[in-house]
Amino acid sequence: MIPRLILTVLSAVVAQAQTPGFNQTVLPLLKNNCAACHNNRSNSGGLSIEDFYSEQSMVSNRDAWERILKRLRNGTMPPGKDKPAGIAEVISFVEGALETREKKPSGSR
């Protein structure tokens, strides 16, 4: 019984380690497809993506991430006919991350 439990736990750890995270999924899209226009200098659309280079930003900037997700889903961002590879994975990752993080009530810390 104990060896089976250990095997189950190890399998879960390995599966989690193999799941691409924020730095492998989202960050490359931000840096390669968003940062040229949405940076601290250009600030296109009133958005600097430089504030979103960490997974923690999904908590601290949740409302903005929801707007980003909306634009990714409807295809208005990134602009252009040819969308970058991996956009579906980015959408899926952001959706999952936002679902798992509870939105804090107004005024709480």
FIMAR-60833 format. One record per residue (C-alpha): x, y, z. Coordinates in pm, 1 decimal, always signed. Example, Ala and Ser with C-alpha at 12.3 -4.5 7.8 and 13.67 -1.06 7.14 Angstrom:
<pts>
         xx         yy         zz
    +1230.0     -450.0     +780.0
    +1367.0     -106.0     +714.0
</pts>
This chain:
<pts>
         xx         yy         zz
       +0.0       +0.0       +0.0
     +272.3     +249.3      +92.0
     +475.2     +191.6     -228.6
     +159.3     +261.1     -431.8
     +104.4     +586.9     -238.8
     +464.0     +691.1     -298.1
     +430.5     +612.2     -668.1
     +111.0     +819.3     -688.8
     +272.2    +1116.6     -517.1
     +583.7    +1095.8     -734.7
     +370.6    +1074.6    -1048.9
     +184.5    +1389.9     -947.8
     +511.2    +1574.0     -878.8
     +658.0    +1471.5    -1214.6
     +340.0    +1571.3    -1399.9
     +341.6    +1912.3    -1233.1
     +708.9    +1963.9    -1314.4
     +641.4    +1883.6    -1681.0
     +349.4    +2126.4    -1710.4
     +473.0    +2447.2    -1871.8
     +436.5    +2740.4    -1636.7
     +401.7    +3115.6    -1676.6
     +766.4    +3167.8    -1774.0
     +746.9    +2905.4    -2050.4
     +396.1    +2980.4    -2177.7
     +291.6    +3341.7    -2119.2
     +614.2    +3538.2    -2077.4
     +752.2    +3461.2    -2427.2
     +429.6    +3587.7    -2587.6
     +440.1    +3906.2    -2380.1
     +802.2    +3979.0    -2461.4
     +793.7    +3873.7    -2827.6
     +452.0    +4001.1    -2935.2
     +329.1    +4265.6    -2690.2
     +625.1    +4455.5    -2547.8
     +716.9    +4641.0    -2867.9
     +401.0    +4853.7    -2840.1
     +288.0    +4804.7    -2480.3
     +595.7    +4917.7    -2288.6
     +675.3    +5192.8    -2040.1
     +780.5    +5430.0    -2318.8
     +515.0    +5370.1    -2587.4
     +233.8    +5270.1    -2351.6
       -1.7    +5194.2    -2643.6
     -362.3    +5173.9    -2536.7
     -260.4    +5295.1    -2192.5
     -100.1    +4959.7    -2114.4
     +258.8    +4875.4    -2033.6
     +302.2    +4499.9    -2040.3
     +625.4    +4536.9    -1839.9
     +410.3    +4526.7    -1527.1
     +291.3    +4175.9    -1622.9
     +619.2    +3984.5    -1645.6
     +546.9    +3768.8    -1339.3
     +275.2    +3522.9    -1250.1
     +208.9    +3731.3     -937.3
      +75.9    +4003.9    -1167.4
     -229.9    +3783.5    -1227.4
     -324.4    +3856.4     -867.4
     -212.0    +4217.9     -840.9
     -344.0    +4316.3    -1187.5
     -634.2    +4074.2    -1225.6
     -870.0    +4322.2    -1394.3
     -609.2    +4409.3    -1655.8
     -537.2    +4038.6    -1714.4
     -907.3    +3981.3    -1774.0
     -903.2    +4258.1    -2038.2
     -589.6    +4109.3    -2195.2
     -753.5    +3766.9    -2200.8
    -1063.9    +3910.7    -2368.7
     -849.7    +4062.1    -2645.2
     -653.1    +3740.6    -2691.9
     -975.3    +3541.1    -2719.7
    -1143.2    +3773.5    -2969.0
     -826.7    +3798.1    -3178.9
     -776.6    +4174.2    -3158.1
     -441.4    +4117.9    -2985.3
     -183.0    +4059.9    -3092.8
     -277.5    +4251.1    -3408.1
     -238.3    +4108.9    -3752.8
     -372.4    +3821.6    -3953.2
     -106.4    +3568.1    -3854.6
     -124.9    +3489.9    -3484.6
     +183.4    +3362.7    -3300.6
     +222.9    +2993.6    -3230.1
     +111.6    +2893.8    -2883.5
     -163.7    +3153.4    -2845.8
     -418.0    +2884.0    -2752.8
     -185.8    +2759.4    -2477.6
     -143.9    +3112.8    -2344.0
     -521.4    +3164.0    -2336.4
     -569.0    +2830.3    -2161.1
     -296.9    +2905.7    -1905.2
     -432.8    +3252.0    -1823.5
     -790.8    +3122.9    -1798.5
     -681.9    +2848.9    -1559.0
     -466.3    +3081.0    -1352.3
     -744.5    +3335.8    -1313.1
     -996.2    +3065.1    -1223.5
     -776.1    +2930.6     -945.2
     -710.3    +3271.2     -791.8
    -1000.4    +3415.2     -600.6
    -1070.8    +3778.3     -666.0
    -1013.0    +3968.0     -342.8
    -1302.3    +4178.7     -217.3
    -1261.5    +4552.1     -254.8
    -1062.3    +4702.8      +30.7
     -900.4    +4375.6     +146.7
     -528.2    +4313.2     +152.5
</pts>
